[in-house]
Every structure is written in C-alpha cells, then in structure tokens.
C-alpha cells in the first residue's frame, strides 16, 4: 500500500475542517486540529507533509503557530499554506515573512487549493532530495 501524504488542517471552524477532509480525503491522509494548541500537540506525534493553517483562531493565531513551527528544526521543511478569509496586503506580507509557502483566501476554489498543495509537496520533495546530496 502506498503511503499517502499527510495534510494537517488547522482551523477553529468545524465546517472548514469537514470541508477540507471531504475534498482532500480521497488523495491525502487528512488530519485535523481545531486550534493552534492542538496543532502544536499533533506535531509532536506525527510529521505532516503540508500544513493548511488558518490565521484567525481564538487560542493562538496562525502566525503564532507558524512562529512556534519555525523554532522546531525538524519542521522547517514542512510547507505551510495559510488558508484565511482575510487577504489584506499586510497579512500576506506577514505570512511570507514568517516563511509560509503560499496563501489561499476563503472561500477557496478547490482546484486552486489542490494545485497549491501539489506544488508544496513537489517543493518539499525537491528540498529533501537536495539535502540528501
């Protein structure tokens, strides 16, 4: 059996978690976290191949989660795609400055999300291959 890439989806809205599992579950092993704290706990238990991360959450923002991820060297190769309903230039710049791979605005187009995940997985594979040499 072929191991499917693991996608960790972090969002405080249950409907968004359900939607992502529904549209990505056939192709990926989708794991869900309904808060930033739950995501950081999950990251001690498994290594996702891509993280889809909401920015606005009640316990800690996606930016706070990203900052915590950046402090863990074993997670630096995991691409993070921010998925949020806010697309201000300031937020996009902050996401990029924190090292986000990409940014998707809700409500998102399913094909755009899948394409960005595929690109993130390809970038991760290329990075991993380059560090093996």
Secondary structure as GFF3:
##gff-version 3
##sequence-region A 1 133
A	DSSP	beta_strand	6	10	.	.	.	ID=ss1
A	DSSP	alpha_helix	14	24	.	.	.	ID=ss2
A	DSSP	beta_strand	29	33	.	.	.	ID=ss3
A	DSSP	alpha_helix	36	42	.	.	.	ID=ss4
A	DSSP	beta_strand	50	53	.	.	.	ID=ss5
A	DSSP	alpha_helix	62	70	.	.	.	ID=ss6
A	DSSP	three_ten_helix	73	75	.	.	.	ID=ss7
A	DSSP	beta_strand	79	84	.	.	.	ID=ss8
A	DSSP	alpha_helix	89	97	.	.	.	ID=ss9
A	DSSP	beta_strand	102	105	.	.	.	ID=ss10
A	DSSP	alpha_helix	110	132	.	.	.	ID=ss11
###
